[in-house]
Amino acid sequence: MTEHILAADPQEGGDRPPPARFAYDRHTWKEIVHLLSNLPASLLGFTYVLTVLFLGAGLTVTVIGLPVLAAGLMGARLLGRLERGRARLLLGVRVDEPSRMPFPGRGGFLTRFWMALRDPVGWRTMLYELMRLPWSLVTFTVTLTSLFVLWPVLPFIARGLANADRVMVRALLSPSDELERRIAELESDRGVVVDTAAADLRRIERDLHDGAQARLVNLAMGLGLAKEKLLEGQADETVAAMVDEAHGEVKLALQELRDLARGIHPAVLTDRGLDAALSSVGARCTVPVKVTADLPARPAAAIEGIAYFTVSELLQNVSKHSGAASASVDVWRSENRLLIQVRDDGRGGASLDGGTGMSGLADRLGAVDGLFLVDSPVGGPTTITAELPWRDRAEDAGER
């Protein structure tokens, strides 16, 4: 028996066996094993899918019908993985594994539940299992009969039947196309953006209520008392002290409003760009910071804002948690990406689940197709790299 090496098939994106011939090489035997094992495998898959569909449909009148269907779709992913492994082992079909569902750790329960119900990978796997049972009956019967009746031409029969299986695997068990994957990711990221925006609005409301608003109320009350005393002709040192106190409250309220406005969107970022804005943030840090920005142009306003607030929060962490003696911020453009690197020589040990807000930063960057990497061994130093998509400000303005 002559063995042939699998040849790459660039058109089908996988591997193909050598041409069939009047000989039983290892590829032919693998195809025969695959065709004979189709029936038990398809019976298992068909039974599973029917059970999930009937239970899910039958229980829709209760609260557990849809959860049963969602769990069934996730289980169908496992069936698809087993079938891809069988096709890879016996048919030489190289089909990539679909990307994992992007919802773990993102969004609320309802968001994750809805994404599980709409999982295109699970639904295509179920369709594959439903279609394969009648086909597996054909392949099992024909192959088993040919083993005793049509032995000389069985390699050609097995090749034809196996090629149909290869087409079915590639059509229904291949990863979701890029559009489906991006839709699922964007649906998940939309929940992150909404949650982040809601949290920012609550923060602004709290800062206004507890800060500037409270001071302005005290100011109004103080000025009212001073006015009454003036109307009563009591222009003495008490009135002067009250006016002086009101003047102090005005200055504090103005400073708090400036800080709040800077927290929403700093004027220096709008007027002078990322370099000047980051230098301003670095100057306010309690640790000496060296800022280097090498940008040939200004990115889109949204990207610029995300970069600014990312660096701002990272430098706050440096001030509060790192124990560092110095830090640096480097910003540059690499092709169509904006890269940010913040380093400090502190104690290290930073992580995404360390309670310093880094997981929130990672979610925010992920929501705009960005990346967030933390390298912080215990003992330091800490290097945090953030990456954002680059969009030119002119293009961004043109889209508006």
N, C-alpha and C positions, 0 to 999 in steps of 0.2 A: 504493500500500500504506500502510495506517495503522499506526503503531507505538503500542504501549501501554506504560505504565510498570508495572514489577512492583509488585504490592501486597503489603503485609505480611499474612501469614497467622498470626494469633496462636494459632490452635488447633494448627497443625502446627509452630510454632516456626521457620518458614522463610519463603521468598518463593514466591509463586505467580504464574504468568503470567495475562494477561487471559483471559476466556472464548474458547474456540475459535469461529471463524467461517469463512465461505466466503471466506477470504483468506489469503494467504501472507505473514504479517508475519515479523519477525526471530525471534520466539519459536518460530513453527512451523518455520522452517528450522533453528534450533538443535536442536529436538526431533528432526527428521528426521536430522540429522547424528549425534546421540547414538544413535538407534535403529540406524542403519547401522553405527556404530563399535562397537556392543555385541559383535558377533561376534568381530572380531579381538581386542578387549580381553579378552573372556571366555575365548577360546582360550588366551591367554597366562596368565591367572589360573588356569584349570582345570588346565593342564599343570603349572604351578608347584606347586599344592596337591597334586595326585596324586603328583608326584615326591617332595615332602617327606614325605607320608604313607607311601608305599611304602618309601622309603629308611629313614625313622625306624622303621617297623614291622619291616622286613626286617633291620635292623641291631641290633635290640634284644638279640639274642643276644651282641652284642659291646659294648664299652664306649662306642662312638661313636653308638649308635642314638638315645639320648635327647638327647645334645648336638646331633645333626643336627635333631631335632624342635624343640628349643628355638630353634636358629638359624632354622629355617624359620618359626616363629611370629613371630620378630622381623622377618623379611623380609615376612611377611604384613601387618604393620603398614604397611610402605612401600607395598604394593599398595593397602591401604585408603586411604592418603593420596592416591595417584594417582586412585583412583576418586572420592573426595570432591571433588578438584579438577575432575575431568571433569564431575561432576554440578553443581558450583557454576557452571562456565563455561557448560554447555549447557542445564541444566535449571533454573538459578536456585535450587538447593536449598542453603540456608545451614546446613550441619552443622558444628558446632564440632569442632575436632581433639581427640581424646582426650588426656588428660593423659599426660605421659611416664611410663614406668615409674619408680617412686620409688627403685629399688635402686641407681643409680650412687653409689658412695662409701659405701654403707651395707651393713652386714652382711658375712658371708663369702661365698666363692664358692658354697658349697652353697645358701645363702639366695637369692642372685641367680639361680642356676640353677633352683631350684624355683619361684621367682616367674615366670620366663620360661615355664616349662612350663604354669603355671596362668593365663597372661595371657588374660583374657576378650576383650580387643580382638582379639588375634591369632586366637583360635578363631572368633569371630564373622565375621572377615574371610574365613577359610577356608570357613566355611559359605556365606557370600555368594558366593564364587567357584564353589563346587560347584553351588549352586542356579541360578546365572545362565546357565550354558552352554545348557541346554535352552530357557530363556526367550529368550536372545539369538538362537537359531536361529529362534524364532517371530517375534520383532520384526524381524529382518533380512529374513526371507522376506516377511512381510506388508507391510513398508514398501517394499521394493524392487518388489514386485508392484503395490502401490497407486500408485507413481510413474507406471506406464504404463497401468494399468487403471482405477483409482479416483481419478484426480487430483482431481476436484471435492471429494470428501469426505475426502481425505487429511488435512487439518488436524484433523478430528475423530478420525480413526483414530490419528494421531500423538499427539494429546493423551491419548487413553485409554491407549495403550501407555506413554507417557512418565509418566503419573501412577502406573502400576504400578511403574515404575522408581523414582519418587520415594519411594513407600511402602517399597520394598525397601531403598533407601539409608538412609532415616531409621531403619528398624527394625534393620538389621544393622551399619551403619557409623557410627551415632551414638556419642558417647562412652559409656563404661561409666557406669551409674547411680552415684549418690553412694555407695551402700552398697558396691558393688564396689570403687570407688576407695579408700574408707576402709579396707576390709578389707586391700587390698594395702599401703596405707601402714602400717597397724597391724602387719601381719606383719613389715614391714621394721623398724619402730620397736621391735618386741619384741626383735629381735636386738641393737639398740643398748642397750636397757635391761639385757638379760642380760649383755652384755659390760661395761657400766659397773658393774653390781653385782659381777661377778667381779673386776674391777680394784679396786674398793673393798675387797672382802674380802681380796685379796692385800696391799693397802696396810696394812690393819689388822693382818694377820698379821705382816707385815714390821716394822711399828712395835712391836708387842708383843715380837717375838723379839729385835730389835736394841736396843730401848730398855728398857722397864720390866722385861721378863723377865730380861735380862742384869744389870740393876742389882739385882734381887731375888736372883739367884743369888749375886752378889758379896756382898750383904748377909748371906745365910745362911752363906756361908763365913767371913766376918769375925766374925759373932756366934759361930759354932762354935769358932773359934780363941780368941776372948775367953773363952768358957765354959770351955775346957780350961785356960787359964791361971788362971782364977779357982778352978777345982777343985784346981789344983796349988798354990794359995796365992800366986800371983804377982800380987797386986793392986797393980801398980806403974803407972808412967806409960805403959808399953807398952799395957796393957789399956785405960787411959783413952783413949789415942789411937785404939785400935781401935774402941772404943765410939763415940767422937766421929765417926770416919770412917763407921761404920755408920749413925749418925744422919743424916749428910749424904746418904748413899745413899738412905735412906728418904725424905727430903724431895725429892730429885731424882726418885725413882721416882713419888712421889705427883704431882709436877708433870707428869711425862710422861703419867701416867694421866689427869689432868685434861685435858691437851691432846688426848689421844686421844679421850676422851669428847666433848670439844667438837667434834672433827672428825667424830664420828659424828652427834651431834645435841646442840647446846649447851643447857645447862639454861636459860640466860637466854631462849632462843627459846621454849622450852616454857612458861616461867613468865610472861614479860612481853611476848612478841610480837616482831614484826619490827622495830619502831622501836628498841626497846632493844637487840636483838641486833645490828642494823646499826651502831648507835652504838658498841657494844663493839668491833666489827670495825674501824670507823673509828679508834677510839682506839689500836688496836694497829698501825695503818699507819704507816710511817716518814714519810709525807707528810701534812701537815695535811688533814683531810677534813671537809667540812661535809655532814651527813646530814639530809635532810628527808623525812619520811614523812607523807603525807596519806591515811590509810586510815580510812574510817568504821567498819570492823569488821575482824576478823582473817580472812584467807582460810583455806581448808582446810589441814590440817597438812602434807600432801604439797607443795602449792603454796608454802606458807610456807618449807618446807625447801629447795626448789629455788631460790627467790629468795635465801635467805640464802647458800647455797653459791655461787651465781652471783656475787653481790656480793663475797663473800669472796675468790674466785679472781681476780676482776677487780682488786680492790685489791692483791692480792699482785703482780699484773703491774705495777700502777702503782708499787709500791715497788721492784721488781726491774729493770724495763725502761724506764720512761717518762722518768726524769730530770725529773719534774715538781716544781714548787714548791708546788702545791696541787691538790686534787681535790674533787669533790662527788658525792654520791649522792642521787638523787631517786626516790621511790617513790610511786605514786599509783594509784588505780583509775579506769578509764574504761569505763563501762558494764559489760560482762561480761569485762573484761580487766584484768590487773595489769601495770602498766608500770614498768620500772626503767630509769633512765638514769644512767650513770657517766661523768663528764667529768674530764679532767685537762689541764693546760697544758704537757704534756711535749713531747718531740721528735716524736711521731706515728709514722707508718709501720706501725702495727699492722695485721694482716690475719689472716684465718682460717687461712692456711697458713704463718703466721710462726713456728710452733714454740712458742707461748706457751700452748697448751692451749685456744685459742679455738674450734678446730674441734670439740673434745670438748664444750665448752659448747653450741655450736650444735646438735650431735647430741642432747644431753640435752634441750634445750628443744624441739627438733623432735619428740622422742619423746612429749611430752605436748601436742602441738599448739601449741607456742609458736614465737616468732620471735626471731632474734638478728641484729642489724644493726651493722656496724662502719663508722664514718666517721672515718678517721684519716689525713689527708693528711700527707705528709712535712713536718716542721716544726711539726706540731701545729695546733690542739689535737686531742685524741681524744675522740670521743663514741660511746659504745656503748649501744645501746638493746636491751633485752630485753623480751619480751612473753609473758605467761603467761595461760592461761584462768583466770578467777576462779570459785572455788567457795566458798560460805560455809562456815565451820567448822561451823555448826549442821547444815547439810544433809549435810556429810561425816560427822558423828557419827551422824546419823539413818540413813544408808545402812549403817553398820556394825551 
